[in-house]
Amino acid sequence: MRPINIANIHRQLGNYEQALKWQIDCYEMQKQILGEEHPNTLNSMLNLAIIYMEMGHCEQALELQINCYGAHKRVLGEEHPDTLKALCTLANAYYSIRDYEKARELLTQCYEAQKQVLGENHPDVLVSLQNLAAVYCKLEDYEEAIVKFKECIERSIQILGATHPTTLCSVYNFAMILEEIGNYQSAAEVHKSCYDVRKIVLGEEHPDTQISLGALVRLYTILEGADE
């Protein structure tokens, strides 16, 4: 079994220290055998950065991702799908360190390029749009965040279907924005629709269903208090 496969297995199991060890071994081996700028080596560098990010080592992850994105541009070109993936990961790194303006800038660049290269209906484009909506929320530009989430929901329904977990995630996040701006009645209605579908698709005991139920109970409590 190749080191990269072992690293992925440990990562999926949450054994990040072991995942990090195997991913470093894989990266160093590929640098020696294939060269520092071989696509496989760059992919290992990106995976290493992701593991660092998941472990909370944000500064190390950011440094790797900056280098990784620069190398992808040099080797594969700015519009190669792997380069765009590296750009998206870099944007997420800035999001993780709460540099939301830089994250917005890079995600916008990535989203527009992905639409041109991959097409508007590609799943990666949908993910970038959802990430962009989340960034606008962090920037407290709720008007733009709502526009982006509505677009994300519409496209997700077209591409994946109304009951797909990704679609339901967008619906849930849209409801959270409505709650954030104090539109509790609309937020409750959206949460109720999300909860009803999740209950059918995922089951009543699924964690996502329970999260929706908790949000719904919270909002009903707020609305009942407002009526008293």
C-alpha positions in Angstrom: 0.0 0.0 0.0 1.4 3.4 -1.0 2.2 5.9 1.8 -0.4 8.4 0.4 -3.1 5.8 0.8 -2.1 5.0 4.3 -2.1 8.8 5.1 -5.6 9.1 3.7 -6.9 6.2 5.8 -5.4 7.6 9.0 -6.9 11.0 8.1 -10.4 9.6 7.6 -10.1 7.8 10.9 -9.1 11.1 12.6 -5.6 9.8 13.4 -4.0 13.1 12.3 -0.5 12.5 13.9 -0.2 9.3 11.9 -1.7 10.8 8.8 0.8 13.7 9.0 3.8 11.2 9.4 2.8 9.2 6.4 2.0 12.3 4.3 5.4 13.8 5.0 7.1 10.5 4.1 5.1 10.4 0.8 5.9 14.1 0.0 9.6 13.7 0.7 9.7 10.5 -1.4 8.0 12.1 -4.3 10.3 15.1 -4.2 13.3 12.8 -4.5 11.9 10.5 -7.2 9.7 12.8 -9.3 11.0 16.3 -8.5 9.6 19.2 -6.5 7.3 20.4 -9.2 5.9 17.1 -10.5 2.0 17.2 -10.4 2.0 14.2 -8.0 4.4 16.0 -5.6 2.3 19.1 -5.7 -0.8 17.1 -4.9 1.1 15.6 -1.9 2.1 19.1 -0.8 -1.6 20.2 -1.0 -2.7 17.1 1.0 0.0 17.9 3.6 -1.3 21.4 3.9 -4.9 20.2 4.4 -3.8 17.9 7.2 -1.9 20.7 9.0 -5.1 22.8 8.6 -7.3 20.1 10.1 -4.8 19.8 13.0 -5.1 23.5 13.7 -1.6 24.4 12.5 -2.9 27.2 10.4 0.3 29.2 9.9 2.2 26.1 8.6 -0.7 25.2 6.4 -1.0 28.7 5.0 2.8 28.8 4.1 2.5 25.4 2.3 -0.6 26.4 0.5 0.9 29.7 -0.8 3.9 27.8 -2.1 1.7 25.0 -3.5 -0.6 27.5 -5.4 2.5 29.3 -6.8 4.0 26.0 -8.0 0.7 24.9 -9.6 0.5 28.1 -11.5 4.1 27.8 -12.8 3.8 24.1 -13.7 0.2 23.7 -14.8 -1.0 27.2 -15.6 -3.6 29.4 -13.8 -6.7 27.7 -15.3 -5.8 24.1 -14.7 -8.4 22.4 -12.5 -5.7 21.3 -10.0 -4.4 24.9 -9.8 -8.0 26.1 -9.1 -8.3 23.4 -6.4 -5.1 24.8 -4.8 -6.4 28.3 -5.0 -9.7 27.3 -3.3 -7.7 25.5 -0.6 -5.6 28.6 -0.1 -8.7 30.8 0.2 -10.0 28.4 2.9 -6.7 28.7 4.7 -7.2 32.5 4.9 -10.8 31.9 6.1 -9.5 29.7 8.9 -7.2 32.4 10.2 -10.1 34.9 9.9 -8.7 37.0 7.1 -12.1 37.1 5.5 -11.4 39.8 3.0 -8.5 37.9 1.5 -10.6 34.8 1.5 -13.3 36.6 -0.3 -10.9 38.0 -2.9 -9.4 34.5 -3.6 -12.7 32.7 -3.6 -14.2 35.2 -6.0 -11.2 34.7 -8.3 -11.5 30.9 -8.0 -15.3 30.9 -8.5 -15.2 33.0 -11.7 -12.3 30.9 -13.1 -14.0 27.6 -12.3 -17.2 28.7 -14.0 -15.2 29.3 -17.2 -13.0 26.2 -17.0 -15.4 23.6 -15.5 -18.8 25.0 -16.3 -21.4 26.5 -14.0 -23.0 23.1 -13.1 -19.8 21.5 -11.9 -19.9 20.4 -8.2 -16.6 22.2 -7.5 -18.2 25.4 -8.7 -21.1 24.8 -6.3 -18.8 24.3 -3.4 -16.9 27.6 -4.2 -20.2 29.4 -4.4 -21.3 28.1 -1.0 -17.9 29.0 0.5 -18.2 32.5 -1.0 -21.6 32.9 0.6 -20.2 31.9 4.0 -17.4 34.5 3.6 -19.9 37.3 2.9 -21.7 36.2 6.1 -18.5 36.5 8.1 -17.9 40.0 6.6 -21.5 40.8 7.8 -22.5 41.6 4.2 -25.8 39.7 4.8 -27.5 41.0 1.7 -24.8 39.5 -0.6 -24.6 36.4 1.5 -28.4 35.8 1.0 -28.1 36.4 -2.7 -25.3 33.9 -2.9 -27.0 31.2 -0.8 -30.2 31.6 -2.8 -28.3 31.0 -6.0 -26.5 28.1 -4.4 -29.7 26.5 -3.4 -31.2 26.9 -6.8 -28.2 25.4 -8.6 -27.9 22.6 -6.1 -31.5 21.6 -6.6 -30.9 21.6 -10.4 -27.6 19.7 -10.2 -28.0 17.4 -7.2 -31.7 17.4 -6.4 -33.8 19.0 -3.6 -33.0 16.2 -1.1 -29.3 15.9 -1.6 -27.3 16.6 1.7 -25.3 19.4 0.0 -28.6 21.1 -1.0 -30.0 20.7 2.5 -26.7 22.1 3.9 -27.2 25.3 1.8 -30.8 25.5 2.9 -29.7 25.2 6.6 -27.0 27.9 6.2 -29.5 30.2 4.5 -31.9 29.8 7.5 -29.0 30.6 9.8 -28.4 33.9 8.0 -32.0 34.8 8.2 -31.8 34.2 12.0 -28.6 36.2 12.2 -30.3 39.3 10.8 -33.3 38.8 13.1 -35.8 37.5 10.5 -37.0 34.8 12.9 -40.3 33.9 11.2 -38.7 33.3 7.8 -35.8 31.5 9.4 -38.2 29.2 11.2 -40.0 28.4 8.0 -36.8 27.5 6.2 -35.5 25.5 9.1 -38.8 23.6 9.2 -38.6 22.7 5.5 -35.0 21.6 6.0 -35.9 19.5 9.1 -38.8 17.8 7.4 -36.7 16.7 4.4 -33.7 15.6 6.6 -36.0 13.6 8.8 -37.3 11.7 5.7 -33.9 11.4 3.9 -31.5 10.9 6.8 -33.7 9.7 9.6 -34.8 11.3 12.9 -31.6 10.2 14.7 -29.1 11.5 12.2 -26.9 14.3 13.6 -27.9 16.7 10.8 -31.5 16.1 11.5 -31.0 16.7 15.2 -29.1 20.0 14.4 -32.1 21.2 12.3 -34.5 20.2 15.1 -32.4 22.1 17.6 -32.4 25.2 15.5 -36.2 24.9 15.0 -36.9 24.6 18.7 -34.6 27.6 19.4 -36.5 29.7 16.9 -39.9 28.6 18.1 -38.9 29.6 21.6 -37.8 33.1 20.4 -41.0 33.6 18.5 -43.2 32.5 21.4 -41.3 34.9 23.7 -42.0 37.7 21.2 -45.7 37.0 21.2 -46.0 37.2 25.0 
